[in-house]
Amino acid sequence: MNDYDSDLALGLLKKQGYEQTEDESQADVILFNTCSVRQHAEDRVFNQISYLKKEKERRPELMIGVMGCMVENYKTQFFDDFPHIDLLIGTRSIRELPQAIERARNEKQKVIELSKSGFGYDLYETPRREGKFHAYLPIMTGCDKVCSFCIVPYVRGPEISRPSKEILETVKYLADQGVKHITLLGQNVNSYGRSLRAKRPPKDGSVQHRLAESNLGSEIVSASLGMLPRNDDNFSDLLANVAQVNGIEKVSFTTSHPQDAHEALFQAIRQEPKISRRFHLPLQAGSDRILALMRRDHTLAEFRTKIDRMRQLVPDISVTTDIIVGFPGETDEEFEMTRRALEEIEFDGAFIFRYSPRPHTGAARLEDTTPEDLKTKRVSALLEMQRRITQRNNQSLLGTTCQVMVTEISKKSKEEVLARNWQEKKVVFPGTANDIGRICYVKLNELVDETFRGVRPRPDPTFREI
């Protein structure tokens, strides 16, 4: 999502005549697009802003701004701690960026733009990096889950979904511009449509109405969606409809929450070959007690049932996850539960982090008695185990042939291209610049770290130039 926001900001500024530069000494404006999920990311921003103080003293006309989640977190405290900052732009105020820069420059005053409603930009402003065929498209923003460790609901606000009609119109526009691969984005992307459905009560007598009246849980309601007439205001149907847009050859999405991972979504992935076979579903911990403290609203057994069902329906699915180590109160036994969960579920990959207390979260009020060096030791142990699992899973693919989309010329050889298969694994094989954007099949012959090397079968009857 942050990459998308950065591209959007860049696109807005280019419309105003700005050009991007990597040389800060030549820059008229320096912007930091920030993330508050972990303290380490914030500390890096603070250090870089401090570093620019002397540059601001040397060039008072230089505009320095901060965007994103840290603005929502700290607000005007930025101006108090770093007086050389000129402007602050919140997560839903990006479209105000060009005007904020001009106000700060012309009026010689601090400018802050914050909004808690709406997206803050229109989909027709969706950026697409020049010369590329892959576009990132936000379909919702915010999160209503309120996990106890997560600051996202505070800095991104409540869930708001874009109307499906606007999304599909934008996808068609991007396809007409040559985009072939769409990634749908959201802090909790598979809860898409909930805010839209809340505004439109179900009709009396409808299946949705009867389920609502019966006070059944969201599990039953969501599972039933696969049997209902198609409705773009739920994620599984939107996903399928995006894949049907002419010119779109691949559809990805991130990030999902287990509570909204249901049968209808699994069936949509199974039925549509254009949908990516990479499914990222954060587990966070293997202990039910820790999961409850995290307010994840699922148990390990419920999570595993969803993964088992997905793998049953889509045998070639690649499942990845997130893990938090050292959550307040985590015991040795509970860490061992997480280790066993990783070992038994055999994810293709995992992002593993030490717990980082965040302000405005419930977990920040819990006593954290786990020493930092023990957290580091536990993270290292899980990373090493996951490395072996990933290696083993990848080695099982050697000798097979898979579909890939070529993304670029290899950085190591102009005679080779880099591609990603439908599980988002990197594949390098002989090719030229003319292959970029094409779909072909490649036999996987070698594995170097986590990158496959392969060759195209000759002849390749499945090759498609799109």
C-alpha positions in Angstrom: 0.0 0.0 0.0 2.9 2.4 0.8 4.4 1.7 -2.6 1.1 2.7 -4.2 0.9 5.9 -2.2 4.5 6.8 -3.2 3.6 6.3 -6.9 0.4 8.3 -6.5 2.4 11.2 -4.9 5.0 11.1 -7.6 2.3 11.1 -10.3 0.5 14.1 -8.7 3.8 16.1 -8.6 4.8 15.2 -12.1 1.5 16.7 -13.3 2.7 19.9 -11.6 6.0 19.8 -13.6 8.2 18.2 -11.0 10.8 15.7 -12.0 12.2 12.9 -9.8 15.8 13.0 -8.7 18.0 10.7 -6.7 20.3 13.6 -5.8 19.0 15.3 -2.6 21.3 18.3 -3.1 19.4 19.0 -6.3 15.9 18.5 -4.9 13.4 21.3 -4.4 11.2 18.9 -2.4 12.1 15.9 -0.2 9.2 13.7 1.0 9.2 10.8 3.4 6.4 8.3 2.9 6.2 6.5 6.3 5.0 3.4 8.0 4.2 2.9 11.7 3.7 -0.8 11.9 7.1 -1.3 13.6 9.3 1.0 15.7 12.4 0.2 13.7 10.8 1.8 10.6 9.9 4.9 12.5 13.4 5.2 13.9 14.9 5.2 10.5 12.6 8.1 9.4 13.5 10.1 12.5 17.2 9.6 11.8 16.9 10.6 8.1 14.8 13.7 9.0 17.4 14.8 11.5 20.1 14.4 8.9 18.4 16.9 6.7 18.5 19.7 9.3 21.8 21.0 8.0 20.6 20.9 4.4 17.6 22.9 5.3 19.8 25.5 7.0 22.0 25.7 3.9 18.9 25.9 1.6 16.0 27.5 3.4 13.9 27.2 0.2 14.0 23.4 0.3 10.6 21.9 1.2 10.7 18.9 3.5 7.5 16.9 4.0 6.3 13.7 5.7 3.5 11.6 4.5 1.6 8.5 5.6 1.0 6.6 8.8 3.5 8.4 11.0 1.7 11.7 10.3 -1.5 10.2 11.6 0.4 8.9 14.6 2.4 11.9 15.7 0.6 14.8 13.9 1.9 18.3 14.9 4.5 16.7 17.2 6.6 16.4 14.1 6.8 20.2 13.9 7.8 20.4 17.6 10.5 17.8 17.3 11.7 18.8 13.8 11.2 22.5 13.2 12.8 22.2 9.7 9.8 20.1 8.4 7.4 22.2 6.3 4.4 20.0 5.6 2.6 16.9 6.9 0.2 14.8 4.7 -2.1 12.1 6.2 -2.9 8.8 4.7 -6.2 10.0 3.2 -5.0 13.5 2.1 -2.5 12.6 -0.6 -4.4 14.5 -3.3 -3.7 17.7 -1.3 0.1 17.2 -1.6 0.8 19.7 -4.5 -1.3 22.4 -3.0 0.2 21.9 0.4 3.7 22.3 -1.0 2.8 25.6 -2.7 1.1 26.9 0.5 4.1 26.0 2.6 6.4 27.7 0.1 4.4 30.8 -0.7 2.9 31.5 2.7 6.0 30.6 4.7 4.0 28.5 7.1 3.7 25.0 8.4 1.0 23.0 6.6 -0.8 19.8 7.8 -3.5 18.0 5.9 -5.5 15.3 7.7 -8.7 13.5 6.8 -10.5 10.6 8.4 -13.1 10.0 5.7 -12.9 8.8 2.1 -9.9 7.6 0.1 -8.4 11.1 -0.4 -7.8 10.4 -4.1 -9.8 9.2 -7.1 -9.2 6.0 -8.9 -8.7 7.8 -12.2 -5.5 9.1 -10.7 -4.2 5.6 -10.3 -0.5 5.7 -11.2 1.2 3.1 -13.4 5.0 3.1 -13.6 6.1 4.1 -17.1 6.9 1.2 -19.3 5.5 -1.4 -17.0 2.6 -3.8 -17.3 1.9 -4.2 -13.6 -0.5 -1.9 -11.7 -1.4 -1.8 -8.1 -5.0 -0.8 -7.4 -6.4 -0.1 -3.9 -10.0 -1.3 -3.6 -10.4 -0.6 0.1 -8.5 1.2 2.9 -8.5 1.0 6.6 -9.3 -1.9 9.0 -12.0 -2.7 11.5 -10.4 -5.7 13.0 -8.5 -3.9 15.9 -5.9 -6.5 16.5 -4.3 -5.6 19.8 -0.8 -5.3 18.4 -1.7 -3.3 15.3 -1.7 0.5 14.8 -3.3 0.4 11.4 -6.9 1.1 12.5 -5.6 4.2 14.2 -3.5 5.6 11.4 -5.5 4.3 8.4 -9.0 4.7 9.9 -12.1 2.4 9.5 -12.7 0.3 6.5 -13.9 2.0 3.4 -14.5 0.1 0.1 -14.6 1.5 -3.4 -17.7 0.8 -5.4 -17.1 -2.1 -7.7 -18.2 -0.2 -10.8 -15.4 2.3 -10.3 -12.9 -0.4 -9.7 -13.8 -2.3 -12.9 -13.8 0.9 -14.9 -10.3 1.6 -13.7 -9.2 -1.9 -14.5 -10.6 -1.6 -18.0 -8.8 1.7 -18.4 -5.5 0.2 -17.2 -5.9 -2.8 -19.6 -6.5 -0.4 -22.5 -3.2 1.3 -21.5 -1.3 -2.0 -21.8 -1.5 -3.2 -18.2 -1.7 -7.0 -18.0 -1.2 -7.7 -14.3 -3.4 -6.1 -11.6 -2.7 -6.4 -7.9 -5.7 -5.5 -5.7 -4.7 -3.8 -2.5 -6.1 -3.2 1.0 -5.1 -3.4 4.6 -7.6 -6.2 4.8 -8.4 -6.8 1.2 -10.6 -9.8 1.5 -13.0 -7.9 3.7 -13.8 -5.7 0.7 -17.4 -4.6 0.4 -18.4 -4.7 4.0 -18.8 -0.9 4.2 -20.8 -0.9 1.0 -23.1 -3.7 2.2 -23.6 -1.9 5.5 -25.1 1.0 3.6 -27.6 -1.2 1.7 -29.7 -3.5 4.0 -30.7 -6.8 2.4 -34.3 -7.1 1.1 -36.9 -9.0 3.1 -36.9 -12.7 2.1 -33.4 -12.7 0.6 -30.9 -15.3 1.8 -28.8 -12.5 3.2 -31.8 -11.1 5.1 -32.7 -14.5 6.6 -29.1 -15.1 7.7 -28.9 -11.6 9.2 -32.2 -12.1 11.1 -31.0 -15.5 12.4 -28.0 -13.8 14.1 -25.6 -16.4 12.6 -22.0 -15.5 12.6 -20.0 -14.1 9.7 -18.5 -17.5 9.0 -21.9 -18.8 7.8 -22.8 -15.6 6.0 -19.5 -15.5 4.1 -19.5 -19.2 3.3 -22.9 -18.8 1.8 -21.7 -16.2 -0.6 -20.5 -18.8 -3.0 -24.1 -19.9 -3.5 -25.6 -16.5 -4.0 -26.1 -14.6 -7.3 -22.9 -12.7 -8.3 -22.6 -9.5 -6.4 -19.5 -7.3 -7.0 -19.7 -5.9 -3.5 -18.0 -9.0 -2.0 -14.4 -9.8 -2.6 -14.6 -13.2 -4.3 -17.0 -11.9 -7.0 -15.0 -8.7 -7.6 -11.8 -10.8 -7.9 -13.5 -13.0 -10.5 -14.8 -10.1 -12.5 -11.5 -8.3 -12.6 -10.0 -11.4 -14.0 -12.6 -11.3 -16.8 -11.6 -7.9 -18.1 -10.2 -8.2 -21.6 -6.4 -7.7 -21.6 -5.9 -8.7 -18.0 -3.9 -11.9 -17.7 -3.0 -12.1 -14.1 -4.7 -10.9 -10.8 -3.0 -10.8 -7.4 -4.2 -9.4 -4.1 -2.8 -8.6 -0.6 -3.2 -8.7 2.3 -5.8 -11.0 3.7 -7.2 -11.8 7.2 -8.1 -15.3 8.2 -11.5 -14.2 9.5 -12.5 -13.2 5.9 -10.9 -16.2 4.2 -13.9 -18.4 3.3 -15.1 -21.0 0.8 -16.4 -18.4 -1.7 -12.8 -16.9 -2.0 -11.2 -20.4 -2.3 -13.7 -21.4 -5.0 -13.0 -18.1 -7.0 -9.3 -18.9 -7.0 -9.9 -22.5 -8.0 -12.2 -21.5 -10.9 -10.2 -18.7 -12.4 -6.7 -19.6 -13.7 -5.7 -15.9 -14.1 -5.8 -15.4 -10.3 -2.3 -15.7 -8.7 -1.6 -18.9 -6.8 0.2 -17.0 -4.0 -2.0 -16.7 -0.9 -0.6 -14.7 2.0 -2.5 -15.3 5.2 -1.0 -14.1 8.5 -1.1 -16.6 11.3 0.9 -14.4 13.8 1.2 -17.1 16.5 0.6 -20.8 17.2 -0.8 -20.5 20.7 -4.6 -20.0 21.1 -4.0 -18.0 24.3 -1.7 -15.6 22.5 -4.1 -15.4 19.5 -6.9 -14.4 21.9 -4.7 -11.7 23.5 -3.9 -10.5 20.0 -7.7 -10.3 19.3 -7.3 -12.4 16.1 -10.7 -14.0 16.4 -9.6 -17.4 15.3 -7.8 -20.4 16.8 -4.9 -22.3 15.3 -7.2 -25.2 14.5 -9.6 -22.9 12.6 -6.7 -21.4 10.7 -5.4 -24.8 9.7 -8.8 -25.9 8.5 -8.9 -22.9 6.1 -5.4 -23.7 4.8 -6.3 -27.4 4.4 -9.4 -26.5 2.4 -7.6 -24.1 0.2 -4.9 -26.7 -0.6 -7.6 -29.3 -1.3 -9.3 -27.0 -3.8 -6.1 -25.5 -5.3 -3.3 -28.0 -5.1 -0.8 -25.6 -6.7 -1.4 -22.8 -4.1 1.6 -21.3 -2.4 0.7 -20.1 1.1 2.8 -17.6 3.0 2.3 -16.0 6.4 3.4 -13.5 9.1 4.6 -14.4 12.5 5.1 -12.2 15.6 7.6 -13.5 18.1 7.8 -12.3 21.7 4.2 -11.0 22.2 3.8 -9.9 25.8 3.5 -12.9 28.0 4.6 -15.5 25.4 6.1 -18.4 27.3 8.7 -20.9 26.1 5.9 -23.5 25.6 3.8 -21.0 23.5 6.8 -20.2 21.4 7.2 -23.9 20.8 3.6 -24.0 19.7 4.4 -21.4 17.0 7.5 -23.3 16.0 5.5 -26.5 15.6 2.8 -24.7 13.6 5.3 -23.5 11.1 6.9 -26.9 10.9 3.6 -28.7 10.4 1.8 -26.3 8.0 4.9 -25.9 5.9 4.4 -22.4 4.5 6.3 -21.5 1.4 7.5 -18.4 3.1 7.1 -16.4 6.3 7.8 -12.8 7.4 8.9 -13.2 11.0 9.3 -10.2 13.3 9.9 -9.4 17.0 7.0 -7.9 18.7 7.2 -4.1 18.6 4.8 -2.2 21.0 2.9 0.5 19.2 1.1 3.4 20.7 -2.7 3.5 20.7 -2.9 -0.3 20.8 -4.3 -2.6 23.4 -1.1 -4.7 23.6 1.0 -1.7 24.5 -0.7 -1.8 27.9 0.4 -5.4 28.5 3.5 -6.1 30.5 6.3 -7.3 28.2 8.5 -9.5 30.3 10.4 -11.3 27.5 14.0 -10.1 27.2 15.0 -8.6 23.9 17.9 -11.0 23.4 15.5 -14.0 23.9 13.1 -12.5 21.2 16.1 -12.2 18.8 17.1 -15.8 19.5 13.6 -17.0 18.9 13.3 -15.1 15.6 16.6 -16.5 14.4 15.4 -20.0 15.2 12.2 -19.6 13.2 13.9 -17.9 10.3 16.4 -20.8 10.0 13.6 -23.4 10.2 11.5 -21.5 7.6 14.5 -21.2 5.3 14.8 -25.0 5.3 11.1 -25.5 4.7 11.1 -23.0 1.8 14.2 -24.7 0.3 12.5 -28.1 0.6 9.3 -26.9 -1.0 11.1 -25.2 -3.8 13.3 -28.2 -4.5 10.2 -30.3 -5.0 9.3 -28.2 -8.0 12.6 -29.0 -9.9 11.9 -30.8 -13.1 8.3 -29.4 -13.4 7.1 -26.9 -16.0 5.2 -23.8 -14.9 3.5 -20.8 -16.4 5.4 -17.5 -16.0 5.0 -13.8 -16.9 8.2 -12.1 -17.9 8.9 -8.9 -16.0 12.4 -7.6 -17.0 15.8 -8.3 -18.3 18.0 -10.1 -15.8 20.4 -7.8 -14.0 23.1 -10.4 -14.2 22.9 -11.1 -18.0 21.4 -9.3 -20.9 20.8 -12.6 -22.5 18.4 -13.7 -19.8 15.0 -12.5 -18.5 13.5 -12.5 -15.1 9.9 -13.8 -14.7 7.5 -14.8 -11.9 5.3 -17.8 -12.0 1.8 -17.9 -10.7 3.1 -18.7 -7.2 5.2 -15.4 -7.4 8.5 -17.4 -7.4 11.3 -15.9 -9.4 12.4 -17.7 -12.6 15.4 -16.8 -14.8 15.8 -18.2 -18.3 17.2 -17.3 -21.7 15.3 -14.5 -23.4 15.3 -10.9 -24.8 13.7 -7.6 -24.1 11.0 -8.6 -26.6 9.8 -11.2 -24.1 8.9 -8.6 -21.4 5.2 -8.8 -20.7 4.8 -12.2 -22.3 3.4 -15.4 -20.8 5.2 -18.6 -21.5 6.0 -22.0 -19.9 9.4 -22.7 -18.4 10.9 -26.0 -17.2 12.6 -25.5 -13.8 16.0 -27.1 -13.9 18.0 -25.4 -11.1 17.5 -23.6 -7.8 19.9 -20.8 -6.7 18.9 -19.6 -3.3 15.2 -18.9 -3.9 15.5 -18.2 -7.6 14.8 -20.9 -10.2 16.7 -21.2 -13.4 15.0 -22.9 -16.4 14.5 -23.1 -20.1 11.5 -22.9 -22.4 10.5 -26.2 -24.0 11.3 -26.3 -27.7 8.9 -26.0 -29.4 6.6 -24.4 -26.8 3.0 -24.8 -28.1 1.7 -23.0 -25.0 3.6 -19.8 -25.7 1.3 -16.7 -25.9 2.3 -13.2 -26.8 -0.2 -10.9 -25.2 
